[in-house]
Amino acid sequence: MKNSIQENITGPENKKKIRCLSCGTTENLGRRKYCSIDCRQKLHYTLDVRTGLLKALNTRYATFYFTDIVIIMDVLPYDSKQIFSFIFPRSSGKKPAEDYSSMSDILGNEWWFEKKRTNRNYLASRHILEKAKRNNPSSGPVNPLEIKIPVIKEASLTHLRLGKAELGSPGLEKIIKSAYRLQAKKHHPDLGGDTDTFRKIHQAYLDLMNWAENPSFLKRSGFPDRWFYDGNKNRWVQPTPSRQK
């Protein structure tokens, strides 16, 4: 659900920061997307248990993301070509999951109040959507990106010093053999290397060669750096990788 909202809000400084996609911390991340598994799971749980409002708004797709200043939820209803952006200020000392819960409670309570007042679901939903900023997609229909993630042990790539991007390279078997020979020269026991380390390198070589002959992928739909809600499945999924490493 790409549009100009994030760029208008974050500014150039926030764009440059590498932050946890669940809590926003920039400390001790390295190349990871999340500061911990527990942190990711807490936000995921919070999003999943609060899908009632999205169902009431007849949501086809939604995304959730945040900056140091605001949280943003973009909603695309089934019966609309417009994106509705709910933008709420961050609360001091609270994590995005807590801010999302507060936003969801506020909007949900307003929806129920309007539903009781009018006795019409569609009027309650329209009342909530009128509080959002409306955006027209810049080009064509809005669809989530679909990516294919190689199903391979990360350790196998690490032991041979390869990245996921190289799994899509032509001549993959030659690349794997070359990487294996390089690591074998460094770690073979006959050359003074560690036996256990070499055993892991050799197993990684076998695993990757087997994958090269029978590649398997996991398909995922979503958006880079944004949590994604699919109305057909009524669930949130974590952001897709922005690029394969």
N, C-alpha and C positions, 0 to 999 in steps of 0.2 A: 504494500500500500504506500508506494513511494510518492511523496509530495514535498512541498517546500516548508512544511511546518517545522520539522526538526532543525533545518538550517536557520530558519528565522529565530528560533528560540535559543539554540545552544550557543551560536557564535563560534568563531574560529578557535578559541581556547579550549572549549569543551570537546571539539572535534578531535583534537590532538591527543586527548587523554586516553590511555588504555585503562578501562575500568571493568570491574566485575559486573556482569550483566544481570546480576540478581540484587546486589546491595550497593553497587557504585564505588566501592573502595578501589583505590589505585595502588595499594600497598602489597608488596610481595606477590604480584601476579605472574611476573615473567611473561610467558607466552600463553598462559592459560586464559580461558574466558570467564572462569568463576574462581572466587577465592577458596571455596570449599564445596564439596558435594552437598553438605547439609544446607548451606546457604541457598544453593540452586533449588533444592527440594522444597524448602520453606516457601519460596516465592511461587513455585509451580503449584504447590498445594493451595496456597491462598487464591491463586487465579482460578483453579479448577473448582473450588467450593463456592465460588461466587459467579456462576454463569447464568443465574436466574435473570438478571437484568438484560444480559445479551440475548437470551431467548425471548424475553418480552419485547425487545426492540427488533425482533425478526432479523437477527444479525447473520449475514452470510460469512463475512470475514471480519476479524478485528485484530489490531496489533496493540501491544503495550510496550512503552519504553520510557525513559526518564533522563533527566539531567540533574545537575546540582540544585536547580531552581524549581523545576516543575516535573510532574508526571503527565504523560499523554496517553490517551486511549483513542485510537482511530477506529471508527465503526463504519462498515459498509452493509446496509440492510439489503435483503434480497430484492426488495421492490424499488431500489434507488440506484442511480448512477453517481450519486454524490457521496463523498466521504465526510463523516461527521466526527470532528475532533473535540474530545473532552480534555481540557487542559486545566489542571489543578496545581496550586502552589505546593511545594514540598514543606513539610513540617520540621522544625529544628529538632535534631536528635532522633528522628524516626527513619526507618528504612523504607525503601519503595513499597515493600509488601504491606507495611502498616498504612502508608499513604493511600495505596490502592484500596485497602479495606475501607478507609474513611470515605474515599470518593464513591465507592460502590454503595456504601450505606446511605450517603446523602442522596444520590440519584435514585436508589431503590426506594427510599422512603417517600421521595417526591412522586415517584411513579405510582406508588400505592395510594397516596393521598389523592392524586388526580383520578385514579381509577375509581376510588370510592365516591368522589365528587360527581363524576360524569357517568359512572357505571359503564364505561366503554374502554376496552383495552387499547384500541387504536388511538383514542384521544390522549390517553396517558402516555403512550409511546411518542406521539407527536409532540406533546408538551416537553418531554425530556430531550428529544432531538433538537428542538428549537433553542435549547441552551448551549448547543455545540457550535463550533465554528465550522462552516461548510466549505468544502473544497472540491473542485472539479478535477478529476484525474487529467493530467497533462496530455496523455496520449492513449486513446483506446481504453478497453475494459481493464479493470484492475484484477489481476490474478496473481496468486502466490508463485514464487519461484520454485521449481522442482529441481532438486539436485540429487546426484547419485553418490553415495558415500561408500567407498570400498570397505568390504567386510574383511578386515585383516587385523591381526594383533598389532597394537602399537609397538610392542616390544620387538617384534620382528623387524620393523622398519628402523627402530632405534639401534639395534645391534649391528645393522649394516649401514647405519648413517644415511638412510634414505628418507625422503619425504613422500607424503601421499600424492603430491603433484606428479611425481615421477612414475607412478603406477599407470598413468595414462600416456606415457611416452612410447613411441614406436621403438621396437627392438628392446622391449623390457627385459627379456631373458638375458641379453648381453649386459645390460646395465646391472642386473642382479649379480651375475657372475663376476663382473668387474669389481663391484662393491665387496663381494665375498672374498675375492683374492686379496684385495687391499687390507681388509681386516684380518684375514688369516695370516698374512705376513707379519702383522703386528702382534698377534695373540697366539700363534701356534706354539704348543708346548715344546716342540723341538727347537724353537727359536727363542726360548726363554719366557714364553707367555704362560698365562694361567689356564690350567686345564678346564676348569668350570666355565670360564669366560669363553674359551674356544668352543666348548660344547654348545653353549647358547648361540654363538654366531653360526655354527654349522646347522643347528635346528632352525634358526631364522632363515638361512639360505634355503633349506628344504621347504619350509612353509611358503616362502615367497615364490619359489619356482613352481610349486603346486598351484598357487593362486594365479600365476601368470598363465598356466595352462587352462585353469577353470576359474576365471574371475567371477566374483559375486559382489553384488552391490545392495545397499539399503537405500530405497528411495524416500526422500523427505521433502515435504512442501513447507514453505515458510518465507521469512524475510531475514536478511542478515542483521544481527544486532537488535532484533525486535521479537518479543514473544508473540506468537501467532495463534489466533483462535479460529477454528474451522467449525462453522455452524452445522455442517452435515454430521460431524462427529461429536459436537458439543464438548470439545476439550481444547486445552491449550497445549502447545508444544514449544520447546525452547528454541531460541534463535538458531537459524542455520548458519554454518560457517560462511564467513564472507569470502573465503578463498581456501583452497586446499593447500596444506603445507607439507 
